[in-house]
Amino acid sequence: MSTAYMPPVYEGEADFHYPAAGKPLKTWYKITGDLKNSKATPLIILHGGPGVGSVAYNSLADLTVAYSIPIIQYDQVGCGHSTHLRDKTPVDAEFWNDSLFVAELESLIAHLGLTQFDVLGDCKGPCPLLSAAWGAMFGSRFAAKQPKGLRKYVIMSSAPSMFLWVEAQNDLRRTEKCEKEEKTNSEEYQSAMTLYYSKFLCRLNPMPEEILASFALLKNDPTVYSKMLGPSEFFITGTLKDWSVIEEELHKITVPTLLLNGRHDEAQDSAMIEFFTRLHNVKWVQFAESSHMAQYEERASCIDR
């Protein structure tokens, strides 16, 4: 009787030098699969949030089991197992912006040697990139730089501007009254957000443990989320309020790009459409039974894409 393949898992930390942080930073990462000897191209996952950690994407390790694809997950600075930034409490737009996270991604790629694939044994190509929601926001900024080694780009449930993200969700929410009255910490507001997440974030009941764990990470340290977004997904008061890559960056993304979202997604089609119309080499796949977490709601179909 054959046994299921159990890929190796390695965890480590990479030094991240970012002078504006005012202290040494560490990026925690996890590699599922054999990064050195696999012939498959490794996949880097950029988690959402900001500040929810990489745990919500653990199910994508199915790709390693099915196709021997090495999966690289990491917690962005400010959350999870990486260095936290609670001391950076002022809303400083010069610090709290996507440049911090692009620099961290570049630092991790250099640490792992992913720009020199001949160093990685039998790995035959540069790395694709999968990014979700917030991850696709700074991921698009990164991809627009046309980094050496980037082979493919996957955008999962995101938007190329914060304006489109908010506009796409206006018909989905019931929290406007609390926002106008500045009662975003009220029980009424939190109840509305819970209902919203159950309809448009993950429709599974109960929610997978990994998603609940990501919520717990955010509750434990909301610094990054609150400084960059604000009190919720669509009431944006932070440094990303006017964020956009539509005019200056999207046309610079030249690698083949796959767009993914769910029919019930908080990332509505109207949020995604500018990716589809402006990118050069793009394909769009929608999951009919999913909201924002197709990697759990339609796990097998998501892996097959």
Order of alpha helices (4+ residues) and beta strands (2+ residues): beta-beta-beta-alpha-beta-alpha-beta-alpha-beta-alpha-alpha-alpha-alpha-alpha-beta-alpha-beta-alpha-alpha
